[in-house]
């Protein structure tokens, strides 16, 4: 039968079992950034349809949008939006019958207060429910000196471990721009830093492993967004070299839990290679954003009058059934779900859910 888990948001030992199952089974989970209940529901529906577990995550901007652009205090909106989104996922995930890793994405040095605010929300949630609000958080301090990056990650990990949470760190810089962090001009990137050194991965493992569970977003030329062919050269063999170095030191096969950032638009061969080297999670925000927008765009193009008139100017027929937000938002959900069907297949996750049936 293998490992089975209770459906819903996983954390602590359950989270670690799911990560281990991905690595041992040679597959990975798509990590999908959400900004509202429509994108949450689209992810859960697609995961259930594909009988796959999934990772739902929020960037700081996504959390702020979930909290509402009308909240004047942006910091409060980020914290409350993240907490609200998490509770929505907790409420629904188990009913879709899959396991969900609930995560926050890309918090650089300026956003450490956001992470600490979410930890405070999580501590309050833990006291009430006996489980954390999120499965994991991310600190992206890759632009800082390595010693500072790891020291701050260690400080935050010490706060997460008692809650049964994991930490995702970044070593090396993922190029491109995501939610206002970085630049879309690849000519400005420090290309040497787009490739993480195995020695840095070993240093992180030696420092953080005694403190709790963590994963590593290592840079192997990956870039946020989708760019013209030839602009991005992935070298997943860097992950292999890192795994081998750490394995030699620890005597454990594939000890590092790797994360593939900037997965949108990647070649299948690079995805397969990365998974074989210990990647359990791939971020595909750019592709799912485009799919959602494209679905709505197609709907608008097919029903243009409904977005200009309440009554058709020629037929005098009411158009309410077409401009009803449930219609065009649903078109976006379906298109996003179709892109996720492809992601689950590409990552080898289809039919691999650990959720216990019944």
Secondary structure as the mmCIF struct_conf table of DSSP 4:
data_model
#
loop_
_struct_conf.conf_type_id
_struct_conf.id
_struct_conf.beg_label_comp_id
_struct_conf.beg_label_asym_id
_struct_conf.beg_label_seq_id
_struct_conf.end_label_comp_id
_struct_conf.end_label_asym_id
_struct_conf.end_label_seq_id
STRN STRN1 UNK A 5 UNK A 5
BEND BEND1 UNK A 7 UNK A 7
STRN STRN2 UNK A 8 UNK A 9
HELX_RH_AL_P HELX_RH_AL_P1 UNK A 12 UNK A 25
TURN_TY1_P TURN_TY1_P1 UNK A 26 UNK A 26
STRN STRN3 UNK A 29 UNK A 33
BEND BEND2 UNK A 36 UNK A 36
HELX_RH_AL_P HELX_RH_AL_P2 UNK A 37 UNK A 49
TURN_TY1_P TURN_TY1_P2 UNK A 50 UNK A 51
STRN STRN4 UNK A 54 UNK A 58
HELX_RH_AL_P HELX_RH_AL_P3 UNK A 60 UNK A 67
TURN_TY1_P TURN_TY1_P3 UNK A 69 UNK A 70
BEND BEND3 UNK A 72 UNK A 72
HELX_RH_AL_P HELX_RH_AL_P4 UNK A 74 UNK A 96
TURN_TY1_P TURN_TY1_P4 UNK A 97 UNK A 97
BEND BEND4 UNK A 98 UNK A 98
STRN STRN5 UNK A 99 UNK A 104
HELX_RH_3T_P HELX_RH_3T_P1 UNK A 109 UNK A 111
HELX_RH_AL_P HELX_RH_AL_P5 UNK A 112 UNK A 129
BEND BEND5 UNK A 130 UNK A 131
BEND BEND6 UNK A 133 UNK A 133
BEND BEND7 UNK A 135 UNK A 135
STRN STRN6 UNK A 136 UNK A 139
TURN_TY1_P TURN_TY1_P5 UNK A 142 UNK A 143
BEND BEND8 UNK A 144 UNK A 144
HELX_RH_AL_P HELX_RH_AL_P6 UNK A 146 UNK A 161
TURN_TY1_P TURN_TY1_P6 UNK A 162 UNK A 164
STRN STRN7 UNK A 166 UNK A 171
BEND BEND9 UNK A 172 UNK A 172
STRN STRN8 UNK A 175 UNK A 175
BEND BEND10 UNK A 176 UNK A 176
STRN STRN9 UNK A 177 UNK A 178
TURN_TY1_P TURN_TY1_P7 UNK A 179 UNK A 180
STRN STRN10 UNK A 181 UNK A 182
BEND BEND11 UNK A 184 UNK A 184
HELX_RH_3T_P HELX_RH_3T_P2 UNK A 186 UNK A 188
BEND BEND12 UNK A 189 UNK A 189
HELX_RH_3T_P HELX_RH_3T_P3 UNK A 191 UNK A 194
STRN STRN11 UNK A 195 UNK A 195
HELX_RH_AL_P HELX_RH_AL_P7 UNK A 198 UNK A 208
TURN_TY1_P TURN_TY1_P8 UNK A 209 UNK A 211
STRN STRN12 UNK A 214 UNK A 218
STRN STRN13 UNK A 220 UNK A 220
BEND BEND13 UNK A 221 UNK A 221
STRN STRN14 UNK A 223 UNK A 223
BEND BEND14 UNK A 224 UNK A 225
TURN_TY1_P TURN_TY1_P9 UNK A 229 UNK A 230
BEND BEND15 UNK A 231 UNK A 231
TURN_TY1_P TURN_TY1_P10 UNK A 236 UNK A 236
HELX_RH_AL_P HELX_RH_AL_P8 UNK A 237 UNK A 250
TURN_TY1_P TURN_TY1_P11 UNK A 251 UNK A 251
TURN_TY1_P TURN_TY1_P12 UNK A 253 UNK A 254
STRN STRN15 UNK A 258 UNK A 260
BEND BEND16 UNK A 262 UNK A 262
TURN_TY1_P TURN_TY1_P13 UNK A 264 UNK A 265
HELX_RH_AL_P HELX_RH_AL_P9 UNK A 268 UNK A 276
TURN_TY1_P TURN_TY1_P14 UNK A 277 UNK A 278
STRN STRN16 UNK A 279 UNK A 283
HELX_RH_AL_P HELX_RH_AL_P10 UNK A 285 UNK A 302
TURN_TY1_P TURN_TY1_P15 UNK A 303 UNK A 303
HELX_RH_3T_P HELX_RH_3T_P4 UNK A 304 UNK A 307
TURN_TY1_P TURN_TY1_P16 UNK A 308 UNK A 308
BEND BEND17 UNK A 310 UNK A 310
STRN STRN17 UNK A 311 UNK A 311
TURN_TY1_P TURN_TY1_P17 UNK A 313 UNK A 315
STRN STRN18 UNK A 318 UNK A 318
HELX_RH_AL_P HELX_RH_AL_P11 UNK A 320 UNK A 323
HELX_RH_AL_P HELX_RH_AL_P12 UNK A 325 UNK A 346
TURN_TY1_P TURN_TY1_P18 UNK A 347 UNK A 348
TURN_TY1_P TURN_TY1_P19 UNK A 350 UNK A 351
STRN STRN19 UNK A 355 UNK A 355
HELX_LH_PP_P HELX_LH_PP_P1 UNK A 356 UNK A 357
#
